Each structure stands twice: as structure tokens, then as C-alpha cells.
Amino acid sequence: MYYINGIPYTFDDVDDSFYFDPEIIDWANENTRYDLDDLYKWSDYLVMEECHPLIFDLELDNPELLPID
């Protein structure tokens, strides 16, 4: 997941092998779970506020953390 000020706006797909790795499953279970509806709502909010970093030019503290694609 990628966040801006704590708001999720996009994610990276992972290789299918990660779905069966016990360490990754434990790590994922300790974190917030989002579904596509959640991501759509948060992303839509950022678009309405003209703060979605993949659509609008923003001054960011850590631009190196943005996804390349």
C-alpha cells in the first residue's frame, strides 16, 4: 500500500507465492485490511481534494517513496 498523510491511494500487486508465505501472512494480519471499496473511496476523496499524487503535481516530503509506474 502507498499512503499520503495516512490515506491509502494505491497498491502494488504481489507475486502469488507471497500468499502462502507464513511470515508474510503473519505480517499482513497485523496490519490494516483494506478492500477495493475502501481504496476507491479514499482515492476518490484525494481526487476531489486535488491531492491524489498520481494525478496532481504535489510538493511531497519524500517523493522517492512514490510508485514508479
N, C-alpha and C positions, 0 to 999 in steps of 0.2 A: 504494500500500500504506500501511496505517496500522500502527504498531507501538506496543507498550507494553513498555518496558525491552528493546527489541531483538527482541521476539517479535511476528510479524505476526498480526493478528487479523481484518482485513477489507480491502477494496479498493474502489475506485471503478471503475465501468465507464467506458470511454473511447469516444469517437466513432470510428466505423470509419475515418475519414480518417487518424487517427493511426497506423494500422497500415502506412501507405505513406509516411510522412514519414521521409526518410533520417536527419535529425538525431535524431528520437525513437527510431528503430530503433538507432542507434549508442549513444545514452544507455542504452536498455534492455539492450543486450547487455553493457554494462559493469557492470550491477547483478545481484544475486542473482535467480535464476529460481525461482519457486515454481509448483507445480501445485496443483490443488484439494485433492488428498490432503494435501499439506503444510499448507495453510491449515486444513484440517479438523482435523488432528492438533494443531497449535499452538493453534487456537481451543478445541478440546476440553480441552486442558491448562489454559488460562486459566479455563475454566468450572469444572473440577474444583477449582482453587485459589481459586475465587470472586474472580477478578481480571479477568474479562472486562469491559472498560469499557462495553460496550453492554448488559450485563445487570445488573451490580452497580454500586452507587454507590461510587466510589473518590475519594480525595483525589489529585488529579493536579497535577503541577508546571505543565503547560501545557494546561489544558482547552480552550483556543481551537484546538488542533490536532485535536480530535476531529471526525469527520464529523458534519454536521448531521442527516442522515437516520438 
